[in-house]
Amino acid sequence: MPLRFPIKFRTWESSRKNIAFPAKSGSKEVLCRLSAEALTQCCGAVAAKPEPAYRAFDCHRAAIERLASRKYDAGQLEADGTVLIGSGDFR
């Protein structure tokens, strides 16, 4: 089942240097993350810091959400059940 993104929230996780954003699969909540590497190499963030990361994420949000849904549908989840999008996922 494709992920849905009904809440347009995102947060910078400084300890992981990524952006986390929520998704839904049916009634199940799924946490998705976009790596700092993907933010700088693929989304144009000038630095792996909150404000440039938010701008890059917001500009590319539709593509990022499609990638997250595709990875989720393919069962490509991290051990903790999250979906992690790295720079290699943009190829």
N, CA, C and O atoms as a MOPAC input file, in Angstrom:
PM7 MOZYME 1SCF
protein

 N      0.84400 1    -1.17300 1     0.00000 1
 C      0.00000 1     0.00000 1     0.00000 1
 C      0.89800 1     1.24700 1     0.00000 1
 O      1.78800 1     1.36100 1     0.84300 1
 N      0.67600 1     2.17200 1    -0.92500 1
 C      1.50500 1     3.38200 1    -0.97300 1
 C      1.37000 1     4.20400 1     0.31000 1
 O      0.31700 1     4.23200 1     0.94700 1
 N      2.44300 1     4.85500 1     0.65900 1
 C      2.39500 1     5.74100 1     1.81900 1
 C      1.60100 1     6.99700 1     1.47600 1
 O      1.56200 1     7.44800 1     0.33100 1
 N      0.97700 1     7.53800 1     2.50300 1
 C      0.30600 1     8.83700 1     2.39900 1
 C      1.04400 1     9.79600 1     3.33700 1
 O      1.65400 1     9.37600 1     4.32000 1
 N      0.97500 1    11.07200 1     3.01800 1
 C      1.66800 1    12.09700 1     3.80300 1
 C      0.67400 1    13.20000 1     4.16400 1
 O      0.77000 1    14.32000 1     3.66200 1
 N     -0.28900 1    12.87400 1     5.04600 1
 C     -1.34700 1    13.83900 1     5.35400 1
 C     -0.87700 1    15.01700 1     6.20400 1
 O     -1.51900 1    16.06700 1     6.20900 1
 N      0.22800 1    14.85600 1     6.91700 1
 C      0.74700 1    15.92600 1     7.77400 1
 C      2.03200 1    16.44900 1     7.15400 1
 O      2.99000 1    15.69500 1     6.98700 1
 N      2.06100 1    17.70200 1     6.82000 1
 C      3.23900 1    18.29800 1     6.16000 1
 C      4.22300 1    18.82400 1     7.20400 1
 O      4.58300 1    20.00100 1     7.20100 1
 N      4.64300 1    17.94300 1     8.08000 1
 C      5.58300 1    18.26100 1     9.14300 1
 C      6.92600 1    17.65100 1     8.80000 1
 O      6.98700 1    16.58000 1     8.19600 1
 N      7.99500 1    18.31700 1     9.17600 1
 C      9.33600 1    17.75900 1     9.06100 1
 C     10.16500 1    18.34000 1    10.17600 1
 O      9.93100 1    19.46500 1    10.61800 1
 N     11.13500 1    17.57300 1    10.63200 1
 C     11.98700 1    18.05700 1    11.71300 1
 C     13.43700 1    17.65900 1    11.46500 1
 O     13.71500 1    16.59700 1    10.90700 1
 N     14.33800 1    18.50700 1    11.87700 1
 C     15.76600 1    18.24300 1    11.76400 1
 C     16.19400 1    17.41900 1    12.96500 1
 O     15.97200 1    17.82100 1    14.10800 1
 N     16.80400 1    16.27200 1    12.71600 1
 C     17.34400 1    15.43800 1    13.78100 1
 C     18.85100 1    15.68100 1    13.83800 1
 O     19.61100 1    15.08400 1    13.07500 1
 N     19.27100 1    16.54600 1    14.73200 1
 C     20.67200 1    16.95900 1    14.76400 1
 C     21.60700 1    15.80200 1    15.09700 1
 O     22.73200 1    15.76000 1    14.59800 1
 N     21.16600 1    14.86700 1    15.92500 1
 C     22.04400 1    13.74800 1    16.27300 1
 C     22.29100 1    12.82700 1    15.08100 1
 O     23.34000 1    12.18900 1    15.00100 1
 N     21.34800 1    12.75200 1    14.16700 1
 C     21.47700 1    11.89700 1    12.98000 1
 C     21.84800 1    12.69400 1    11.73700 1
 O     22.22400 1    12.11900 1    10.71600 1
 N     21.74400 1    14.00900 1    11.82000 1
 C     21.97900 1    14.89000 1    10.66900 1
 C     21.07000 1    14.50500 1     9.50400 1
 O     21.53700 1    14.25700 1     8.39200 1
 N     19.76800 1    14.46000 1     9.77600 1
 C     18.80100 1    14.18800 1     8.71300 1
 C     17.48700 1    14.87500 1     9.01400 1
 O     17.29600 1    15.45100 1    10.08500 1
 N     16.58800 1    14.80300 1     8.05300 1
 C     15.22900 1    15.30800 1     8.25100 1
 C     14.31700 1    14.11200 1     8.40300 1
 O     14.36000 1    13.17200 1     7.60900 1
 N     13.49100 1    14.15800 1     9.43300 1
 C     12.49100 1    13.11600 1     9.65700 1
 C     11.11900 1    13.69500 1     9.31600 1
 O     10.83600 1    14.86300 1     9.57900 1
 N     10.27200 1    12.84300 1     8.72100 1
 C      8.92200 1    13.28800 1     8.36300 1
 C      7.96800 1    12.09600 1     8.45200 1
 O      8.34700 1    10.96900 1     8.13000 1
 N      6.72700 1    12.34700 1     8.89000 1
 C      5.78000 1    11.25200 1     9.11200 1
 C      5.02600 1    10.85800 1     7.84900 1
 O      4.82700 1    11.65700 1     6.93300 1
 N      4.61800 1     9.60400 1     7.83900 1
 C      3.79000 1     9.07300 1     6.75500 1
 C      2.78000 1     8.11600 1     7.37400 1
 O      2.87100 1     7.76700 1     8.55100 1
 N      1.82300 1     7.70200 1     6.56400 1
 C      0.82100 1     6.71900 1     6.99200 1
 C      0.69800 1     5.63000 1     5.94100 1
 O      0.75500 1     5.88400 1     4.73800 1
 N      0.52700 1     4.41500 1     6.42900 1
 C      0.18500 1     3.27200 1     5.58500 1
 C     -1.08000 1     2.68800 1     6.19100 1
 O     -1.02300 1     1.96300 1     7.18400 1
 N     -2.21200 1     3.00100 1     5.59800 1
 C     -3.47700 1     2.66100 1     6.24200 1
 C     -3.57100 1     3.45800 1     7.53000 1
 O     -3.49400 1     4.68700 1     7.50600 1
 N     -3.73800 1     2.77000 1     8.65900 1
 C     -3.77900 1     3.46200 1     9.95000 1
 C     -2.43500 1     3.43100 1    10.67000 1
 O     -2.28800 1     4.00500 1    11.74900 1
 N     -1.45800 1     2.75900 1    10.06800 1
 C     -0.13100 1     2.64000 1    10.67900 1
 C      0.71800 1     3.87800 1    10.38900 1
 O      0.77700 1     4.35600 1     9.25600 1
 N      1.37600 1     4.38700 1    11.43700 1
 C      2.28900 1     5.51100 1    11.26600 1
 C      3.67900 1     4.98700 1    10.91600 1
 O      4.15900 1     4.01700 1    11.50300 1
 N      4.31200 1     5.64600 1     9.95100 1
 C      5.63800 1     5.25300 1     9.48100 1
 C      6.52500 1     6.49800 1     9.53200 1
 O      6.14600 1     7.55900 1     9.03600 1
 N      7.69300 1     6.36100 1    10.12700 1
 C      8.63900 1     7.46800 1    10.16200 1
 C      9.60000 1     7.33500 1     8.97800 1
 O     10.16600 1     6.27000 1     8.73400 1
 N      9.76600 1     8.42500 1     8.26300 1
 C     10.69100 1     8.45700 1     7.12200 1
 C     11.80500 1     9.43900 1     7.44000 1
 O     11.61000 1    10.40900 1     8.17300 1
 N     12.97500 1     9.17300 1     6.87500 1
 C     14.12000 1    10.04900 1     7.07600 1
 C     14.83600 1    10.27900 1     5.74600 1
 O     14.91300 1     9.39100 1     4.89600 1
 N     15.35000 1    11.48600 1     5.59400 1
 C     16.15800 1    11.85000 1     4.43200 1
 C     17.55000 1    12.21100 1     4.94800 1
 O     17.69900 1    13.11200 1     5.77500 1
 N     18.55800 1    11.50800 1     4.45900 1
 C     19.92500 1    11.68900 1     4.96700 1
 C     20.49800 1    13.04600 1     4.58300 1
 O     20.07600 1    13.66500 1     3.60600 1
 N     21.47900 1    13.49700 1     5.38000 1
 C     22.17900 1    14.74800 1     5.09300 1
 C     22.88400 1    14.66700 1     3.74800 1
 O     22.91900 1    15.64100 1     2.99700 1
 N     23.44300 1    13.50300 1     3.44800 1
 C     24.12000 1    13.31200 1     2.16000 1
 C     23.15100 1    13.54300 1     1.00200 1
 O     23.49100 1    14.21700 1     0.03000 1
 N     21.95800 1    12.98900 1     1.10400 1
 C     20.94900 1    13.18500 1     0.05000 1
 C     20.53000 1    14.65500 1    -0.02000 1
 O     20.32200 1    15.19700 1    -1.10500 1
 N     20.41100 1    15.28600 1     1.13200 1
 C     20.02800 1    16.69800 1     1.15500 1
 C     21.04100 1    17.56400 1     0.41000 1
 O     20.65900 1    18.45000 1    -0.35400 1
 N     22.32200 1    17.31000 1     0.63100 1
 C     23.34100 1    18.15300 1     0.00000 1
 C     23.64400 1    17.72700 1    -1.43500 1
 O     23.77900 1    18.58000 1    -2.31200 1
 N     23.75400 1    16.42800 1    -1.68900 1
 C     24.13700 1    15.96500 1    -3.02200 1
 C     22.99600 1    15.94900 1    -4.02700 1
 O     23.22100 1    16.17100 1    -5.21600 1
 N     21.78800 1    15.69300 1    -3.57500 1
 C     20.68100 1    15.50100 1    -4.52100 1
 C     19.60600 1    16.58500 1    -4.45100 1
 O     18.88600 1    16.81600 1    -5.42300 1
 N     19.50300 1    17.23900 1    -3.31100 1
 C     18.42400 1    18.22100 1    -3.13900 1
 C     18.92200 1    19.65700 1    -3.09600 1
 O     18.12400 1    20.59000 1    -3.00500 1
 N     20.23700 1    19.83800 1    -3.16300 1
 C     20.78600 1    21.18100 1    -3.26400 1
 C     20.95200 1    21.94400 1    -1.96400 1
 O     21.18100 1    23.15300 1    -2.00400 1
 N     20.84800 1    21.29400 1    -0.81200 1
 C     21.09300 1    21.99700 1     0.44300 1
 C     22.56100 1    22.41800 1     0.46300 1
 O     23.44400 1    21.62500 1     0.13600 1
 N     22.81500 1    23.65400 1     0.84500 1
 C     24.18800 1    24.14300 1     0.84600 1
 C     24.96700 1    23.65300 1     2.06000 1
 O     26.19700 1    23.71000 1     2.07200 1
 N     24.27000 1    23.17700 1     3.06800 1
 C     24.92500 1    22.63800 1     4.26600 1
 C     23.96000 1    21.70700 1     4.97400 1
 O     22.74300 1    21.83500 1     4.84000 1
 N     24.50800 1    20.77900 1     5.71900 1
 C     23.68200 1    19.84600 1     6.48800 1
 C     23.33800 1    20.49300 1     7.82700 1
 O     23.76200 1    20.03800 1     8.89000 1
 N     22.55700 1    21.56800 1     7.74000 1
 C     22.08600 1    22.31100 1     8.90400 1
 C     20.60000 1    22.56200 1     8.71700 1
 O     20.10200 1    22.49700 1     7.59300 1
 N     19.87800 1    22.85100 1     9.80600 1
 C     18.41300 1    22.91300 1     9.71300 1
 C     17.83500 1    23.80700 1     8.61100 1
 O     17.07700 1    23.31700 1     7.77300 1
 N     18.16200 1    25.07400 1     8.58600 1
 C     17.48600 1    25.97300 1     7.64100 1
 C     17.75000 1    25.62600 1     6.17400 1
 O     16.79500 1    25.55800 1     5.40100 1
 N     19.00700 1    25.40300 1     5.75300 1
 C     19.20400 1    25.00700 1     4.35400 1
 C     18.57900 1    23.64900 1     4.05700 1
 O     18.09900 1    23.41300 1     2.94800 1
 N     18.58300 1    22.76300 1     5.03700 1
 C     17.97900 1    21.44000 1     4.84500 1
 C     16.47500 1    21.56000 1     4.65000 1
 O     15.91200 1    20.90700 1     3.77200 1
 N     15.82000 1    22.38300 1     5.45500 1
 C     14.36700 1    22.57900 1     5.31200 1
 C     14.02900 1    23.15000 1     3.93700 1
 O     13.08500 1    22.69600 1     3.29100 1
 N     14.79600 1    24.14700 1     3.48900 1
 C     14.51900 1    24.75200 1     2.17100 1
 C     14.64500 1    23.71200 1     1.05700 1
 O     13.78800 1    23.63000 1     0.17700 1
 N     15.71100 1    22.92600 1     1.10100 1
 C     15.92200 1    21.90600 1     0.06800 1
 C     14.82700 1    20.83800 1     0.14100 1
 O     14.29300 1    20.42100 1    -0.88700 1
 N     14.50100 1    20.40500 1     1.33800 1
 C     13.45200 1    19.38900 1     1.51500 1
 C     12.12200 1    19.89400 1     0.96400 1
 O     11.44900 1    19.19000 1     0.21100 1
 N     11.74700 1    21.11000 1     1.33800 1
 C     10.45900 1    21.66300 1     0.89500 1
 C     10.40000 1    21.79700 1    -0.61800 1
 O      9.35100 1    21.57100 1    -1.22000 1
 N     11.51700 1    22.16300 1    -1.23700 1
 C     11.56800 1    22.31900 1    -2.69000 1
 C     11.38300 1    20.98000 1    -3.40800 1
 O     10.80200 1    20.92900 1    -4.49200 1
 N     11.87100 1    19.91100 1    -2.80700 1
 C     11.85000 1    18.58600 1    -3.43600 1
 C     10.89700 1    17.61300 1    -2.75000 1
 O     10.98500 1    16.40300 1    -2.95800 1
 N      9.99700 1    18.13400 1    -1.94200 1
 C      9.14700 1    17.28600 1    -1.10900 1
 C      8.37700 1    16.22200 1    -1.90400 1
 O      8.34200 1    15.06400 1    -1.48600 1
 N      7.77400 1    16.57300 1    -3.00900 1
 C      6.97400 1    15.60900 1    -3.78600 1
 C      7.83000 1    14.42200 1    -4.22900 1
 O      7.40400 1    13.27400 1    -4.10400 1
 N      9.02400 1    14.68600 1    -4.74100 1
 C      9.91500 1    13.59900 1    -5.17400 1
 C     10.37800 1    12.76300 1    -3.98600 1
 O     10.46500 1    11.53900 1    -4.08200 1
 N     10.67400 1    13.41700 1    -2.87400 1
 C     11.11200 1    12.70800 1    -1.66900 1
 C     10.00600 1    11.78600 1    -1.16500 1
 O     10.27200 1    10.64200 1    -0.79800 1
 N      8.78400 1    12.27200 1    -1.14700 1
 C      7.65600 1    11.44500 1    -0.70800 1
 C      7.44100 1    10.26100 1    -1.64400 1
 O      7.13100 1     9.16300 1    -1.18100 1
 N      7.59600 1    10.46100 1    -2.94400 1
 C      7.46300 1     9.34500 1    -3.89800 1
 C      8.53700 1     8.28500 1    -3.64400 1
 O      8.25300 1     7.08800 1    -3.67200 1
 N      9.77400 1     8.73300 1    -3.39500 1
 C     10.85700 1     7.79200 1    -3.09700 1
 C     10.58100 1     7.01700 1    -1.81100 1
 O     10.79300 1     5.80500 1    -1.75500 1
 N     10.11600 1     7.70300 1    -0.79300 1
 C      9.80700 1     7.04000 1     0.48000 1
 C      8.72300 1     5.98900 1     0.27900 1
 O      8.83100 1     4.88000 1     0.80200 1
 N      7.69500 1     6.32300 1    -0.46300 1
 C      6.60500 1     5.37700 1    -0.70900 1
 C      7.08700 1     4.17400 1    -1.50700 1
 O      6.71000 1     3.03800 1    -1.21800 1
 N      7.91800 1     4.42400 1    -2.50800 1
 C      8.45900 1     3.34100 1    -3.32500 1
 C      9.31100 1     2.38600 1    -2.47400 1
 O      9.19100 1     1.16800 1    -2.59800 1
 N     10.16900 1     2.94300 1    -1.61500 1
 C     10.99800 1     2.10200 1    -0.74600 1
 C     10.12700 1     1.31200 1     0.23600 1
 O     10.38700 1     0.13600 1     0.49300 1
 N      9.11000 1     1.95100 1     0.77200 1
 C      8.21700 1     1.27200 1     1.71500 1
 C      7.50700 1     0.11000 1     1.02100 1
 O      7.45200 1    -0.99700 1     1.55600 1
 N      6.97600 1     0.36000 1    -0.14900 1
 C      6.26700 1    -0.69400 1    -0.89900 1
 C      7.18900 1    -1.85800 1    -1.25600 1
 O      6.74300 1    -3.00100 1    -1.35000 1
 N      8.47100 1    -1.56600 1    -1.45300 1
 C      9.44800 1    -2.61100 1    -1.78900 1
 C      9.97300 1    -3.32000 1    -0.54200 1
 O     10.76200 1    -4.25900 1    -0.64700 1
 N      9.54200 1    -2.87700 1     0.62800 1
 C      9.98700 1    -3.50500 1     1.86800 1
 C     11.39300 1    -3.11300 1     2.26900 1
 O     12.02700 1    -3.80700 1     3.06400 1
 N     11.89000 1    -2.00700 1     1.73000 1
 C     13.25100 1    -1.56200 1     2.02700 1
 C     13.24700 1    -0.66200 1     3.26700 1
 O     13.36000 1     0.56000 1     3.17700 1
 N     13.11400 1    -1.31100 1     4.42100 1
 C     13.01700 1    -0.60000 1     5.69200 1
 C     14.26900 1    -0.82400 1     6.51800 1
 O     14.96500 1    -1.82700 1     6.35900 1
 N     14.54300 1     0.11200 1     7.39000 1
 C     15.63400 1    -0.04300 1     8.34700 1
 C     15.19300 1    -1.03500 1     9.42400 1
 O     14.01500 1    -1.38700 1     9.50200 1
 N     16.12300 1    -1.47900 1    10.24200 1
 C     15.81300 1    -2.45500 1    11.29400 1
 C     14.74500 1    -1.94900 1    12.25400 1
 O     13.99200 1    -2.74100 1    12.82200 1
 N     14.67600 1    -0.63000 1    12.43700 1
 C     13.67500 1    -0.06600 1    13.34600 1
 C     12.33800 1     0.23100 1    12.66300 1
 O     11.43700 1     0.79600 1    13.28300 1
 N     12.20700 1    -0.14600 1    11.39200 1
 C     10.95300 1     0.04000 1    10.65900 1
 C     10.82000 1     1.36600 1     9.94400 1
 O      9.79600 1     1.62700 1     9.31200 1
 N     11.83900 1     2.21100 1    10.03000 1
 C     11.77500 1     3.48900 1     9.33300 1
 C     12.19500 1     3.32900 1     7.87500 1
 O     12.80900 1     2.33600 1     7.48600 1
 N     11.84500 1     4.33400 1     7.08700 1
 C     12.27600 1     4.40300 1     5.69100 1
 C     13.38100 1     5.45000 1     5.62700 1
 O     13.15300 1     6.61400 1     5.95600 1
 N     14.56800 1     5.04600 1     5.20800 1
 C     15.69600 1     5.97300 1     5.09000 1
 C     16.00300 1     6.19300 1     3.61000 1
 O     16.26100 1     5.24400 1     2.86900 1
 N     15.97000 1     7.44300 1     3.19700 1
 C     16.29500 1     7.80400 1     1.82400 1
 C     17.70200 1     8.37600 1     1.80800 1
 O     17.99100 1     9.36400 1     2.48400 1
 N     18.56300 1     7.75400 1     1.04100 1
 C     19.93400 1     8.22000 1     0.87500 1
 C     20.13400 1     8.77700 1    -0.52200 1
 O     19.21500 1     8.75300 1    -1.34100 1
 N     21.32300 1     9.27300 1    -0.79600 1
 C     21.58200 1     9.86700 1    -2.11300 1
 C     21.46000 1     8.84100 1    -3.23600 1
 O     21.07500 1     9.20200 1    -4.34900 1
 N     21.77600 1     7.57800 1    -2.97700 1
 C     21.67000 1     6.53700 1    -3.99100 1
 C     20.23500 1     6.27100 1    -4.43300 1
 O     20.01600 1     5.71400 1    -5.50800 1
 N     19.27200 1     6.65300 1    -3.63200 1
 C     17.86800 1     6.43200 1    -3.99300 1
 C     17.37700 1     7.40700 1    -5.05600 1
 O     16.31900 1     7.19200 1    -5.64700 1
 N     18.12300 1     8.46600 1    -5.30500 1
 C     17.71900 1     9.44600 1    -6.32500 1
 C     18.17100 1     9.04700 1    -7.71500 1
 O     17.84000 1     9.73000 1    -8.68400 1
 N     18.91500 1     7.96200 1    -7.84000 1
 C     19.41000 1     7.54800 1    -9.15700 1
 C     18.42200 1     6.66100 1    -9.84200 1
 O     18.66600 1     6.21400 1   -10.96200 1

